[in-house]
């Protein structure tokens, strides 16, 4: 299973990518039409839910920003 995270903010993209790299996750990144995208591979549903919760708290995202920054 793969999870996709997309944002149009270069700042958030860099922070999230660094955070995920520190967690030693297998991912790939791309930039297309003004949208930065990270694809994280080999995550089960529980790991994905836990990771989204951790990143939401880590980057101080509100419940309104979470779906925008962490579109899965």
Secondary structure, 3 states (H helix, E strand, C coil): CCEEEEECCHHHHHHHHHHHHHCCCCEEEEEECCEEEEEECCCCHHHHHHHHHHHHHHCCCCHHHHHHHCCC
